[in-house]
Amino acid sequence: EGLRFAKEIECVDIEVETDAINVVSAVEDNRELSLEGPILEDVKQLFAQVRSTGIHHIRRSANLVAHLLARFGFNSNCINVWVNEIPSVVSNAVAIDIID
């Protein structure tokens, strides 16, 4: 959904970071993941439609904000977008990242 949104608002130079190393490998190596196959195909198509600098594996421990947002999104039944504000669900983690 993030790639789809970036395409809609015409973002350029998109860089994707994820803690799912199997997804990074599948996208980079054009491997098939049976369970995630349809989602992976959507991701590959969207990558082809935007100017992307790539997809990168980041340890979960190195990006608590992304982990918390992913968990929030997984448990949410709607699409959430924040522009020029820090979502309350990650405000403490952002403060910790800024201090570190």
LUMDREN-74670 format. One record per residue: x, y, z of N, C-alpha, C, O, CB in turn; residue in one letter. Coordinates in steps of 0.05 Angstrom, whole numbers, padded with zeros to 5 digits, always signed. Glycine has a CB too. Layout:
<gugus>
XYZXYZXYZXYZXYZA ...
</gugus>
This chain:
<gugus>
+00016-00024+00000+00000+00000+00000+00017+00025+00000+00010+00045-00012-00019+00000+00024E +00040+00024+00013+00058+00047+00014+00069+00053-00014+00070+00077-00022+00081+00042+00032G +00076+00033-00029+00085+00038-00057+00062+00049-00074+00067+00067-00090+00096+00012-00069L +00039+00038-00071+00015+00047-00086+00010+00077-00080+00005+00093-00098-00010+00030-00080R +00011+00084-00054+00007+00112-00046+00029+00130-00057+00023+00152-00067+00006+00114-00015F +00054+00121-00056+00076+00137-00066+00072+00142-00096+00077+00164-00106+00102+00123-00061A +00063+00122-00110+00058+00125-00139+00035+00146-00144+00038+00163-00161+00050+00098-00152K +00014+00144-00128-00009+00162-00132-00001+00191-00127-00011+00209-00141-00031+00154-00113E +00016+00196-00108+00024+00224-00103+00049+00232-00117+00061+00253-00112+00027+00228-00072I +00058+00214-00136+00080+00219-00153+00107+00224-00139+00122+00242-00146+00074+00242-00171E +00112+00208-00118+00138+00209-00104+00159+00198-00123+00154+00180-00139+00137+00193-00078C +00183+00208-00120+00206+00198-00136+00227+00188-00117+00228+00195-00093+00217+00220-00155V +00245+00172-00128+00267+00161-00112+00258+00147-00087+00265+00154-00064+00287+00183-00105D +00241+00127-00090+00230+00113-00068+00249+00091-00059+00259+00076-00075+00202+00100-00076I +00254+00090-00033+00270+00070-00021+00254+00054-00001+00241+00066+00017+00296+00082-00008E +00253+00028-00004+00237+00011+00014+00255-00003+00033+00276-00015+00025+00220-00009-00002V +00249-00002+00059+00263-00016+00079+00244-00035+00094+00222-00028+00100+00277+00003+00099E +00253-00060+00099+00237-00079+00112+00254-00098+00129+00278-00101+00123+00221-00096+00092T +00242-00109+00150+00257-00128+00166+00252-00157+00156+00261-00176+00168+00249-00126+00195D +00237-00160+00134+00231-00186+00122+00251-00192+00101+00247-00186+00077+00202-00186+00111A +00273-00205+00109+00295-00211+00090+00285-00229+00067+00296-00228+00045+00318-00223+00104I +00266-00247+00073+00256-00264+00051+00242-00248+00029+00243-00256+00006+00237-00286+00063N +00229-00227+00037+00216-00210+00017+00237-00195+00000+00234-00193-00024+00196-00190+00031V +00257-00184+00014+00279-00171-00001+00291-00190-00021+00295-00183-00044+00300-00160+00019V +00298-00214-00012+00310-00234-00030+00291-00240-00054+00300-00243-00076+00317-00259-00015S +00266-00244-00048+00246-00251-00069+00244-00229-00089+00242-00235-00113+00219-00257-00056A +00244-00204-00081+00242-00181-00100+00268-00178-00116+00267-00175-00140+00235-00155-00085V +00291-00179-00102+00316-00175-00116+00323-00198-00134+00334-00194-00156+00338-00171-00095E +00318-00223-00126+00326-00246-00141+00303-00257-00159+00307-00277-00173+00335-00268-00122D +00281-00243-00158+00258-00251-00174+00248-00280-00167+00239-00295-00184+00264-00250-00204N +00251-00286-00141+00243-00313-00131+00213-00313-00126+00201-00291-00122+00258-00320-00105R +00201-00336-00125+00173-00338-00119+00169-00346-00089+00184-00363-00079+00160-00360-00137E +00150-00334-00077+00142-00341-00050+00113-00350-00052+00096-00333-00059+00146-00318-00029L +00107-00375-00048+00081-00385-00053+00059-00371-00038+00039-00363-00050+00080-00415-00047S +00062-00368-00012+00041-00356+00004+00037-00326-00002+00015-00316-00004+00047-00359+00034L +00060-00313-00006+00059-00284-00011+00060-00277-00041+00063-00254-00048+00082-00270+00003E +00057-00297-00058+00060-00294-00087+00045-00271-00099+00057-00254-00113+00052-00318-00100G +00018-00269-00094+00003-00247-00106+00012-00219-00096+00013-00200-00112-00026-00251-00100P +00018-00217-00071+00028-00192-00060+00055-00185-00072+00059-00162-00079+00029-00193-00029I +00072-00204-00074+00099-00200-00085+00097-00191-00114+00112-00173-00123+00115-00225-00083L +00079-00202-00129+00075-00194-00157+00066-00165-00159+00075-00150-00176+00055-00212-00171E +00048-00157-00141+00039-00129-00139+00063-00110-00133+00066-00089-00146+00017-00125-00118D +00080-00119-00114+00103-00103-00107+00122-00100-00131+00131-00078-00136+00118-00116-00083V +00127-00121-00145+00145-00120-00168+00133-00102-00190+00148-00087-00202+00149-00148-00179K +00107-00103-00194+00095-00086-00214+00097-00057-00206+00103-00040-00223+00066-00094-00219Q +00092-00051-00181+00094-00024-00171+00123-00013-00173+00127+00010-00180+00084-00022-00142L +00142-00030-00166+00170-00022-00169+00176-00014-00198+00192+00004-00203+00189-00045-00160F +00165-00029-00217+00169-00023-00245+00157+00004-00254+00165+00015-00274+00159-00046-00262A +00137+00013-00238+00122+00037-00246+00132+00062-00232+00123+00084-00239+00093+00033-00240Q +00149+00060-00212+00160+00083-00198+00190+00083-00201+00202+00063-00207+00151+00083-00168V +00202+00106-00196+00231+00107-00196+00240+00100-00168+00238+00116-00149+00241+00136-00204R +00251+00076-00166+00258+00065-00140+00289+00063-00137+00302+00056-00157+00245+00038-00135S +00299+00069-00114+00327+00065-00109+00332+00037-00097+00355+00029-00092+00338+00086-00090T +00311+00022-00092+00314-00006-00084+00299-00013-00058+00285+00003-00046+00342-00011-00080G +00303-00038-00051+00291-00049-00027+00314-00060-00010+00332-00074-00020+00270-00072-00034I +00313-00055+00016+00336-00061+00033+00326-00075+00059+00305-00068+00069+00351-00036+00040H +00342-00094+00068+00336-00107+00094+00347-00090+00116+00371-00083+00116+00347-00136+00094H +00331-00085+00136+00339-00070+00160+00331-00087+00184+00308-00096+00186+00326-00041+00161I +00349-00092+00202+00342-00108+00226+00319-00094+00241+00318-00070+00243+00366-00111+00245R +00300-00110+00251+00277-00100+00265+00287-00083+00289+00275-00062+00295+00259-00122+00275R +00307-00092+00303+00317-00077+00326+00328-00050+00318+00331-00032+00335+00339-00093+00340S +00335-00046+00293+00346-00020+00284+00325-00001+00275+00330+00022+00269+00366-00025+00261A +00300-00010+00274+00279+00007+00265+00253+00001+00279+00234-00010+00268+00275+00004+00234N +00252+00009+00304+00229+00005+00321+00204+00019+00310+00182+00009+00312+00234+00013+00350L +00208+00043+00299+00186+00059+00289+00172+00043+00266+00147+00041+00267+00196+00086+00278V +00187+00033+00248+00174+00017+00226+00160-00007+00236+00138-00014+00227+00196+00009+00205A +00172-00021+00256+00159-00045+00268+00133-00037+00281+00113-00051+00277+00178-00058+00288H +00133-00016+00296+00108-00008+00309+00087+00001+00289+00063-00006+00293+00114+00015+00329L +00094+00015+00268+00075+00023+00248+00064-00002+00233+00040-00003+00227+00088+00042+00228L +00081-00021+00227+00072-00046+00214+00052-00061+00232+00032-00070+00222+00096-00064+00207A +00058-00063+00257+00040-00077+00275+00013-00062+00277-00008-00074+00277+00053-00079+00304R +00015-00035+00278-00009-00019+00279-00026-00023+00254-00050-00027+00255-00002+00011+00282F -00013-00023+00231-00027-00027+00205-00039-00054+00203-00061-00058+00193-00008-00022+00183G -00024-00075+00213-00035-00102+00212-00060-00105+00229-00079-00119+00221-00013-00122+00223F -00062-00091+00251-00085-00092+00269-00107-00072+00262-00128-00073+00274-00076-00088+00297N -00102-00055+00242-00122-00035+00234-00138-00045+00210-00128-00060+00194-00108-00008+00227S -00163-00037+00209-00180-00045+00187-00184-00023+00166-00202-00024+00150-00207-00055+00197N -00166-00003+00167-00168+00019+00148-00140+00029+00141-00120+00022+00154-00185+00042+00159C -00138+00045+00121-00112+00056+00112-00108+00082+00128-00126+00099+00129-00112+00061+00081I -00085+00085+00140-00078+00109+00155-00055+00124+00141-00036+00112+00132-00070+00102+00184N -00058+00150+00139-00037+00167+00127-00033+00191+00145-00052+00204+00154-00045+00176+00098V -00008+00196+00151-00001+00219+00168+00018+00237+00151+00038+00227+00140+00013+00211+00195W +00011+00262+00149+00028+00281+00134+00036+00303+00153+00019+00316+00166+00012+00292+00109V +00062+00307+00155+00073+00328+00172+00065+00325+00201+00062+00345+00216+00063+00355+00162N +00062+00301+00210+00057+00296+00239+00068+00268+00246+00071+00251+00229+00027+00298+00245E +00073+00265+00271+00083+00239+00281+00059+00224+00292+00046+00234+00311+00106+00242+00302I +00053+00200+00282+00031+00185+00293+00035+00179+00323+00057+00172+00331+00027+00158+00278P +00014+00181+00338+00017+00177+00367+00027+00149+00374+00040+00145+00395-00010+00182+00381S +00021+00130+00357+00029+00102+00362+00059+00099+00363+00069+00079+00374+00017+00084+00342V +00074+00118+00351+00103+00116+00349+00118+00140+00362+00142+00141+00359+00112+00112+00321V +00104+00158+00374+00116+00182+00384+00139+00177+00403+00160+00190+00402+00096+00200+00397S +00136+00158+00421+00157+00152+00440+00181+00140+00426+00204+00147+00432+00147+00132+00462N +00177+00122+00407+00199+00110+00392+00214+00130+00375+00238+00129+00373+00188+00087+00374A +00199+00150+00364+00212+00171+00349+00230+00187+00367+00252+00194+00360+00191+00189+00335V +00220+00194+00391+00236+00209+00410+00262+00194+00417+00283+00206+00420+00220+00215+00435A +00260+00168+00421+00283+00152+00427+00303+00152+00404+00327+00155+00408+00275+00123+00434I +00293+00149+00379+00310+00150+00355+00325+00177+00353+00348+00177+00346+00293+00145+00330D +00311+00198+00359+00323+00225+00358+00346+00228+00378+00367+00239+00372+00302+00247+00362I +00341+00217+00402+00361+00219+00423+00386+00202+00416+00408+00210+00421+00350+00210+00450I +00381+00178+00405+00403+00160+00398+00417+00171+00374+00436+00158+00365+00393+00131+00393D 
</gugus>
